[in-house]
Amino acid sequence: MNLLRNNFSENISFNKIDFGNILFEKKNLSVVFSTDFVENYELFSYIAFWEVAFENFELYFPKDLFNFFQNLAFSNNIKNFLYDEFDTRKDTILLIFNDEFLKNKKLKHFENSILIDKNSLCNLQFVPNSKTNLDLIYKFSDFMSLPFSKSKLSMKQIEDRSKFFENDNKNVVLDIGKSKHIKYIESLIKILKQHFSANFYLTDSFYEGNAFINVKNIQNNEIFELYILAKNADFFLSDNEEIFNIFDDFDIDQIFLGKSNTFENVKCVHPKNIFEIRSVLEEMMENGE
């Protein structure tokens, strides 16, 4: 059983709080997300289910993740902000998924508010402590009688081909970052260019050669930029299992470069099997995928 403890942390001081009214009214919910994109994506998929439960719903993200979550297709009830825009609030329930944020001095000035984190340093605490932020969400949802279910996320329609070459070739994004796979890039580009016209865009490695035309290095600083490339390209090839798994939710033509059968119902080919990659791409083209 989860127990509520009213003893306050030594790190954060609070004035007297009307717990009952704040919890009952469900007026304001604020959430400070972590800096981990994969974790945030999972947490968001659960929290999004609560959008109708609170009058005001504010989410805070680091700069490099903000645009991705800002462009997810949800109601206007969810308001997204940058970390830098974080400010004091009144009569608010605040979930903190970023441990570093517990040092934010503005937390001391939240008036009549309930603050919660997995380490039980704030003024509403669950016993035992939550091992993960997802565990904290489960306990909080149970305590507040909120649904603990994952939403199927969707993205706003975004067409942006500004990073692509202006020609009629197929656009292929190579998101290859593992050092053991990078050595296959040049051979892969060579064999593919021999069989069909294509532009290649490298996002997680750097191609220094000049043997091929229409090959561009696009170093991504934000996950949303990678998403736009993948969504607007004809094909997205990646060896990043976590990113691949998330992008699979958004109807992107993908080929996973790694161990076979890593994903169900998705093409999985090891980067060294270059001729197999070529065959898979040709098959996808013929099928209009």
Sequence and secondary structure as in RCSB ss.txt:
>XXXX:A:sequence
MNLLRNNFSENISFNKIDFGNILFEKKNLSVVFSTDFVENYELFSYIAFWEVAFENFELYFPKDLFNFFQNLAFS
NNIKNFLYDEFDTRKDTILLIFNDEFLKNKKLKHFENSILIDKNSLCNLQFVPNSKTNLDLIYKFSDFMSLPFSK
SKLSMKQIEDRSKFFENDNKNVVLDIGKSKHIKYIESLIKILKQHFSANFYLTDSFYEGNAFINVKNIQNNEIFE
LYILAKNADFFLSDNEEIFNIFDDFDIDQIFLGKSNTFENVKCVHPKNIFEIRSVLEEMMENGE
>XXXX:A:secstr
  EEE    SS       HHHHHHH  EEEEE  S HHHHHHHHHHHGGGTTT SEEEEEE HHHHHHHHTB   
TTEEEEEGGG    BSEEEEE  GGGGG GGGGG BT EEEETTS SSSEEES  SSHHHHHHHHHHHHT     
    B      TTS SSSSEEEEEE   HHHHTTHHHHHHHHHTTS EEEEESSS     SSSSEEE   SSHHH
HHHHHHHSSEEEE  HHHHHHHGGG   EEEESSTTSSTTSEEE TT HHHHHHHHHHHHHTT 
